[in-house]
Amino acid sequence: MYVDVGFSNYVEASKIVTISRPDSSPIRRMVTRAKEEGRYIDLTQGKKTRSVIVSSDQKGTIIIGSAVQTSTI
């Protein structure tokens, strides 16, 4: 099963660890670190990031930015 994260982008529901708002300091640090390490996927289509999805993968953790509110996802 897949979850729509906006703009016809989908994430596999079984791999989602957490969905949170991007405005807290720990989440911002996590996003910055993920961008530096190449583990960040931006699915906002140029819009403001309104939710951050932490997803697990075979290679580790992937951070996904979405323009959809956390309550909508």
C-alpha positions in Angstrom: 0.0 0.0 0.0 1.3 3.5 -0.9 0.6 6.9 0.7 0.1 10.0 -1.5 2.5 12.7 -0.3 1.4 15.3 -2.9 1.8 16.0 -6.5 1.2 12.4 -7.5 4.2 11.2 -5.5 3.8 8.1 -3.3 5.7 6.5 -0.5 5.4 2.9 0.6 3.4 2.9 3.8 5.2 -0.1 5.4 8.6 1.8 5.2 7.4 5.0 6.9 8.9 5.4 10.4 7.4 8.7 11.3 5.7 11.8 9.8 6.5 15.2 11.5 6.4 18.9 11.0 9.6 20.5 9.8 9.6 23.4 12.2 11.4 21.8 15.2 15.1 22.1 15.6 15.9 18.4 15.7 14.0 17.8 12.5 15.7 20.7 10.8 19.1 19.3 11.8 18.1 15.8 10.6 17.0 17.3 7.2 20.3 19.3 6.9 22.4 16.3 7.7 20.4 14.1 5.2 20.9 16.7 2.5 24.6 16.7 3.1 24.8 12.9 3.0 22.5 12.6 -0.1 19.7 10.9 1.8 17.1 13.7 1.3 14.3 13.5 -1.3 12.5 16.7 -2.0 8.9 16.1 -3.2 7.6 19.6 -2.7 7.7 20.7 -6.4 9.1 24.1 -5.3 6.4 24.7 -2.6 7.0 25.1 1.1 7.9 22.0 3.0 5.0 21.2 5.4 5.9 17.7 6.5 9.0 15.5 6.8 8.7 11.8 6.3 11.3 9.5 7.8 11.5 6.3 5.9 13.6 3.2 6.3 15.4 1.5 3.4 17.7 -1.4 3.0 20.6 1.0 3.0 19.4 3.1 6.0 17.2 6.0 6.7 15.8 8.3 4.0 14.3 11.8 4.7 11.5 12.9 2.4 10.2 16.5 2.3 6.5 17.0 1.3 4.3 20.0 0.7 1.3 18.3 2.2 0.3 18.8 5.9 1.1 16.0 8.3 -2.6 15.6 9.2 -3.5 15.2 5.5 -0.9 12.4 5.0 
